[in-house]
Structures are given as structure tokens and as C-alpha cells.
Amino acid sequence: MEGELAQTPLELLARAALRPSIGRDTQRGLFDSYNSFLAILDDEKKRDALNTMTEEEMATSAVWREIRAISHAFHSGLKNLFFGDDEELRELSTNYGVF
């Protein structure tokens, strides 16, 4: 149990996603969206656009739409991971999750 405290959230997520009952679509949804988010942060032009963007500019920004689509895909992957594919994770999430 104490060893888990030393793991990063990404490591914990990866371990949960590697459970045998977790489907490939769930795994891909989680990590493809995570990698897409990192790619945006790695793109200096997009990162700068996000840093200087005003709330009004968000409505018309292609970069913001891209970020939103990525966040929706990641959210969907998390829902599938914790409430869909794996009965044990679903039960643990329902009984012990903080909502």
C-alpha cells in the first residue's frame, strides 16, 4: 500500500488500464487523448495561444476546440475505466469514490 503513494497518477492510471477486463477502446481513448494533450503543450505556438487567450477568444479558437475535444475523450475513457469495463473497479468507484 505505501508503495502506491510513490507512484505518479499516470502510473496508477496505467496500472488500472492494464487490468485484463479493460477494453482496448478504453485504453486507447485514455492514452491517445493524454498524448494529444501533451502534444499541444509541446507545440510552442499552441501553448502560447493558450497562455494569452482571453475568455472571449475561447469561443472562436481552434486550439481551444481541440483541447475541449481531447478533454471529452479523456473523460469518456475515465468513465469507461471506472464505471464500464471492469466490474470490480465499478464497485470500488461506486462505494469508495469521492463525488
Backbone as a printed PyTorch tensor [residue, N CA C, xyz], in Angstrom:
tensor([[[  0.8170,  -1.1890,   0.0000],
         [  0.0000,   0.0000,   0.0000],
         [  0.8650,   1.2600,   0.0000]],

        [[  1.8880,   1.3230,   0.8280],
         [  2.7420,   2.5130,   0.8830],
         [  3.4690,   2.7430,  -0.4310]],

        [[  3.7960,   1.6660,  -1.1360],
         [  4.4670,   1.7920,  -2.4250],
         [  3.6290,   2.5310,  -3.4450]],

        [[  2.3220,   2.4370,  -3.3140],
         [  1.4460,   3.1270,  -4.2520],
         [  1.5180,   4.6380,  -4.0820]],

        [[  1.8410,   5.0880,  -2.8960],
         [  1.9520,   6.5280,  -2.6650],
         [  3.1140,   7.1320,  -3.4400]],

        [[  4.1030,   6.3250,  -3.7610],
         [  5.2680,   6.8080,  -4.5010],
         [  5.0100,   6.8480,  -6.0100]],

        [[  3.9280,   6.2180,  -6.4730],
         [  3.6390,   6.1900,  -7.9040],
         [  2.9400,   7.4780,  -8.3320]],

        [[  3.2160,   7.8830,  -9.5510],
         [  2.5590,   9.0650, -10.0980],
         [  1.1110,   8.7170, -10.4640]],

        [[  0.2570,   9.7190, -10.5740],
         [ -1.1120,   9.4420, -11.0220],
         [ -1.1520,   8.7350, -12.3760]],

        [[ -0.2410,   9.0930, -13.2770],
         [ -0.2090,   8.4390, -14.5840],
         [  0.1510,   6.9630, -14.4430]],

        [[  1.0820,   6.6350, -13.5670],
         [  1.4380,   5.2290, -13.3350],
         [  0.2570,   4.4530, -12.7630]],

        [[ -0.4620,   5.0540, -11.8420],
         [ -1.6370,   4.4020, -11.2610],
         [ -2.7290,   4.2060, -12.3100]],

        [[ -2.9250,   5.2040, -13.1550],
         [ -3.9030,   5.0940, -14.2240],
         [ -3.5150,   3.9850, -15.1990]],

        [[ -2.2400,   3.9280, -15.5570],
         [ -1.7640,   2.8920, -16.4820],
         [ -1.9620,   1.5020, -15.8910]],

        [[ -1.6880,   1.3600, -14.6170],
         [ -1.8740,   0.0550, -13.9790],
         [ -3.3450,  -0.3520, -14.0000]],

        [[ -4.2290,   0.5830, -13.7230],
         [ -5.6630,   0.2750, -13.7650],
         [ -6.0920,  -0.0770, -15.1900]],

        [[ -5.5640,   0.6510, -16.1760],
         [ -5.9380,   0.4160, -17.5700],
         [ -5.4210,  -0.9190, -18.0930]],

        [[ -4.4060,  -1.4830, -17.4370],
         [ -3.8530,  -2.7640, -17.8830],
         [ -4.5810,  -3.9750, -17.3080]],

        [[ -5.6110,  -3.7220, -16.5060],
         [ -6.3910,  -4.8470, -15.9890],
         [ -6.9540,  -5.6170, -17.1690]],

        [[ -7.0040,  -6.9580, -17.0820],
         [ -7.4540,  -7.7640, -18.2270],
         [ -8.8470,  -7.4230, -18.7510]],

        [[ -9.7210,  -6.9390, -17.9020],
         [-11.0900,  -6.6590, -18.3350],
         [-11.2520,  -5.3020, -19.0230]],

        [[-10.2250,  -4.4960, -19.0200],
         [-10.3130,  -3.1710, -19.6360],
         [-10.1140,  -3.3120, -21.1410]],

        [[-11.0800,  -2.8110, -21.8780],
         [-11.0560,  -2.9440, -23.3360],
         [-10.0220,  -2.0500, -24.0040]],

        [[ -9.6190,  -2.4630, -25.1810],
         [ -8.6390,  -1.6920, -25.9640],
         [ -9.1540,  -0.2820, -26.2760]],

        [[-10.4590,  -0.1560, -26.5450],
         [-11.0100,   1.1630, -26.8520],
         [-10.8620,   2.1000, -25.6580]],

        [[-11.0720,   1.5840, -24.4630],
         [-10.9040,   2.3970, -23.2570],
         [ -9.4500,   2.7970, -23.0920]],

        [[ -8.5450,   1.8430, -23.2540],
         [ -7.1190,   2.1330, -23.1280],
         [ -6.6890,   3.1830, -24.1500]],

        [[ -7.0820,   2.9920, -25.3880],
         [ -6.7060,   3.9380, -26.4410],
         [ -7.3070,   5.3120, -26.1840]],

        [[ -8.5660,   5.3360, -25.7690],
         [ -9.2140,   6.6120, -25.5030],
         [ -8.4850,   7.4180, -24.4460]],

        [[ -8.0610,   6.7320, -23.3910],
         [ -7.3390,   7.4070, -22.3160],
         [ -5.9810,   7.9180, -22.7660]],

        [[ -5.1880,   7.0310, -23.3190],
         [ -3.7920,   7.3900, -23.5780],
         [ -3.5900,   8.1390, -24.8910]],

        [[ -4.4560,   7.9240, -25.8650],
         [ -4.3760,   8.7590, -27.0720],
         [ -4.7240,  10.2050, -26.7380]],

        [[ -5.7670,  10.3880, -25.9180],
         [ -6.1410,  11.7560, -25.5520],
         [ -5.0680,  12.3940, -24.6700]],

        [[ -4.4840,  11.6260, -23.7780],
         [ -3.4010,  12.1530, -22.9370],
         [ -2.2030,  12.5810, -23.7930]],

        [[ -1.8430,  11.7230, -24.7540],
         [ -0.7280,  12.0520, -25.6480],
         [ -1.0500,  13.2640, -26.5170]],

        [[ -2.2980,  13.3870, -26.9480],
         [ -2.7000,  14.5540, -27.7450],
         [ -2.5840,  15.8310, -26.9270]],

        [[ -2.9560,  15.7670, -25.6600],
         [ -2.8290,  16.9220, -24.7800],
         [ -1.3600,  17.3160, -24.6160]],

        [[ -0.4980,  16.3170, -24.3930],
         [  0.9350,  16.6000, -24.2630],
         [  1.5040,  17.1970, -25.5460]],

        [[  1.0080,  16.7360, -26.6860],
         [  1.4820,  17.2650, -27.9690],
         [  1.1170,  18.7480, -28.1020]],

        [[ -0.0570,  19.1240, -27.6220],
         [ -0.4330,  20.5400, -27.6590],
         [  0.4960,  21.3510, -26.7610]],

        [[  0.7620,  20.8380, -25.5780],
         [  1.6570,  21.5530, -24.6740],
         [  3.0720,  21.6480, -25.2320]],

        [[  3.4570,  20.6720, -26.0450],
         [  4.7890,  20.6630, -26.6430],
         [  4.8770,  21.6110, -27.8410]],

        [[  3.7460,  21.9790, -28.3970],
         [  3.6980,  22.8780, -29.5510],
         [  3.7430,  24.3230, -29.0380]],

        [[  4.8620,  24.9820, -29.2410],
         [  5.0740,  26.3100, -28.6750],
         [  4.0000,  27.3080, -29.1310]],

        [[  3.6240,  27.2460, -30.3870],
         [  2.6230,  28.1740, -30.9170],
         [  1.2700,  27.9650, -30.2250]],

        [[  0.8520,  26.7090, -30.0870],
         [ -0.4270,  26.4210, -29.4350],
         [ -0.3660,  26.7460, -27.9470]],

        [[  0.7350,  26.4240, -27.3340],
         [  0.8940,  26.7140, -25.9010],
         [  0.8420,  28.2180, -25.6470]],

        [[  1.5100,  28.9790, -26.4920],
         [  1.4730,  30.4360, -26.3590],
         [  0.0580,  30.9730, -26.5770]],

        [[ -0.6430,  30.4010, -27.5480],
         [ -2.0220,  30.8450, -27.8030],
         [ -2.8960,  30.5900, -26.5730]],

        [[ -2.7160,  29.4550, -25.9380],
         [ -3.4960,  29.1520, -24.7340],
         [ -3.1190,  30.0720, -23.5780]],

        [[ -1.8410,  30.3940, -23.4650],
         [ -1.3840,  31.2610, -22.3690],
         [ -1.9290,  32.6800, -22.4740]],

        [[ -2.1420,  33.1410, -23.6890],
         [ -2.5690,  34.5300, -23.8670],
         [ -4.0560,  34.6600, -24.2040]],

        [[ -4.7530,  33.5590, -24.3260],
         [ -6.1420,  33.5670, -24.7500],
         [ -7.0590,  34.1870, -23.6940]],

        [[ -7.9540,  35.0300, -24.1690],
         [ -8.9690,  35.5910, -23.2790],
         [-10.2110,  34.6970, -23.3160]],

        [[-11.0780,  34.9090, -22.3640],
         [-12.3080,  34.1090, -22.3170],
         [-13.1410,  34.3120, -23.5860]],

        [[-13.1640,  35.5270, -24.0960],
         [-13.9220,  35.8180, -25.3170],
         [-13.3470,  35.0760, -26.5230]],

        [[-12.0260,  34.9420, -26.5770],
         [-11.3710,  34.2660, -27.7040],
         [-11.6150,  32.7590, -27.7030]],

        [[-11.9400,  32.1980, -26.5630],
         [-12.1610,  30.7560, -26.4820],
         [-13.2850,  30.2940, -27.4060]],

        [[-14.3000,  31.1210, -27.5690],
         [-15.4550,  30.7420, -28.3810],
         [-15.1050,  30.5010, -29.8430]],

        [[-14.0540,  31.1270, -30.3260],
         [-13.7030,  31.0010, -31.7420],
         [-12.3410,  30.3330, -31.9730]],

        [[-11.6760,  29.9290, -30.9230],
         [-10.3200,  29.3950, -31.0370],
         [-10.3050,  27.9240, -31.4410]],

        [[ -9.5730,  27.6320, -32.5110],
         [ -9.4020,  26.2470, -32.9420],
         [ -8.6030,  25.4480, -31.9070]],

        [[ -7.6260,  26.0770, -31.2760],
         [ -6.8170,  25.3940, -30.2590],
         [ -7.6980,  25.0410, -29.0590]],

        [[ -8.5550,  25.9560, -28.6690],
         [ -9.4400,  25.6860, -27.5360],
         [-10.4200,  24.5540, -27.8680]],

        [[-10.9540,  24.5510, -29.0910],
         [-11.8490,  23.4500, -29.5090],
         [-11.1140,  22.1200, -29.4720]],

        [[ -9.8510,  22.1340, -29.8880],
         [ -9.0410,  20.9140, -29.8660],
         [ -8.8480,  20.4200, -28.4280]],

        [[ -8.5270,  21.3380, -27.5280],
         [ -8.3630,  20.9850, -26.1150],
         [ -9.6630,  20.4160, -25.5540]],

        [[-10.7840,  21.0430, -25.8800],
         [-12.0820,  20.5690, -25.3920],
         [-12.3880,  19.1670, -25.8980]],

        [[-12.1120,  18.9090, -27.1750],
         [-12.3560,  17.5720, -27.7280],
         [-11.4840,  16.5360, -27.0250]],

        [[-10.2480,  16.8750, -26.7770],
         [ -9.3390,  15.9710, -26.0670],
         [ -9.8500,  15.7070, -24.6570]],

        [[-10.2960,  16.7500, -23.9790],
         [-10.7790,  16.5620, -22.6040],
         [-12.0240,  15.6940, -22.5730]],

        [[-12.8840,  15.8110, -23.5720],
         [-14.0810,  14.9650, -23.6290],
         [-13.6940,  13.5030, -23.8690]],

        [[-12.7240,  13.2710, -24.7290],
         [-12.2660,  11.9000, -24.9730],
         [-11.6390,  11.2980, -23.7210]],

        [[-10.8490,  12.0900, -22.9980],
         [-10.2270,  11.6120, -21.7740],
         [-11.3030,  11.3130, -20.7230]],

        [[-12.2670,  12.1960, -20.5870],
         [-13.3680,  11.9950, -19.6440],
         [-14.1360,  10.7100, -19.9570]],

        [[-14.4100,  10.4920, -21.2210],
         [-15.1080,   9.2760, -21.6430],
         [-14.2900,   8.0260, -21.2950]],

        [[-12.9820,   8.0980, -21.5090],
         [-12.1140,   6.9770, -21.1540],
         [-12.1260,   6.7010, -19.6620]],

        [[-12.1080,   7.7620, -18.8550],
         [-12.1710,   7.5730, -17.3960],
         [-13.4930,   6.9570, -16.9670]],

        [[-14.5910,   7.4100, -17.5750],
         [-15.8970,   6.8190, -17.2470],
         [-15.9200,   5.3390, -17.5970]],

        [[-15.3880,   4.9950, -18.7610],
         [-15.3480,   3.5840, -19.1520],
         [-14.4570,   2.7730, -18.2260]],

        [[-13.3350,   3.3550, -17.8180],
         [-12.4040,   2.6510, -16.9400],
         [-13.0400,   2.3680, -15.5860]],

        [[-13.6080,   3.4030, -14.9660],
         [-14.0860,   3.2530, -13.5940],
         [-15.5350,   2.7990, -13.4710]],

        [[-16.3260,   2.9330, -14.5380],
         [-17.7350,   2.5770, -14.4250],
         [-18.2270,   1.6560, -15.5360]],

        [[-17.3320,   1.2050, -16.4070],
         [-17.7980,   0.4160, -17.5400],
         [-17.2170,  -0.9680, -17.6430]],

        [[-15.9680,  -1.0390, -18.0220],
         [-15.3640,  -2.3070, -18.4240],
         [-15.1600,  -3.3060, -17.2930]],

        [[-14.8000,  -2.8450, -16.1350],
         [-14.3460,  -3.7320, -15.0490],
         [-15.3180,  -3.6690, -13.8660]],

        [[-15.9400,  -4.7790, -13.5790],
         [-16.9400,  -4.8310, -12.5040],
         [-16.3480,  -4.4500, -11.1480]],

        [[-15.1300,  -4.9230, -10.8510],
         [-14.5110,  -4.6160,  -9.5640],
         [-14.2080,  -3.1180,  -9.4290]],

        [[-13.6540,  -2.5180, -10.4850],
         [-13.3900,  -1.0760, -10.4410],
         [-14.6920,  -0.2810, -10.3320]],

        [[-15.7250,  -0.7510, -11.0180],
         [-17.0200,  -0.0710, -10.9490],
         [-17.5520,  -0.0970,  -9.5080]],

        [[-17.4670,  -1.2540,  -8.8680],
         [-17.9430,  -1.3800,  -7.4900],
         [-17.1090,  -0.5230,  -6.5320]],

        [[-15.7920,  -0.5720,  -6.6830],
         [-14.9290,   0.2460,  -5.8290],
         [-15.1850,   1.7380,  -6.0390]],

        [[-15.3490,   2.1380,  -7.2880],
         [-15.6060,   3.5500,  -7.5920],
         [-16.9390,   4.0010,  -7.0200]],

        [[-17.9350,   3.1460,  -7.1260],
         [-19.2610,   3.4840,  -6.6240],
         [-19.2710,   3.5440,  -5.1030]],

        [[-18.5980,   2.5990,  -4.4550],
         [-18.6330,   2.5280,  -2.9930],
         [-17.6710,   3.4810,  -2.3000]],

        [[-16.5190,   3.7310,  -2.9280],
         [-15.4800,   4.4980,  -2.2330],
         [-15.0440,   5.7740,  -2.9410]],

        [[-15.6040,   6.0380,  -4.1080],
         [-15.2390,   7.2400,  -4.8440],
         [-15.7080,   8.4800,  -4.1160]],

        [[-15.0040,   9.5590,  -4.3290],
         [-15.3680,  10.8260,  -3.7180],
         [-16.0600,  11.6700,  -4.7670]],

        [[-17.3090,  11.9380,  -4.5530],
         [-18.0870,  12.7000,  -5.5390],
         [-18.6610,  13.9370,  -4.9010]]])
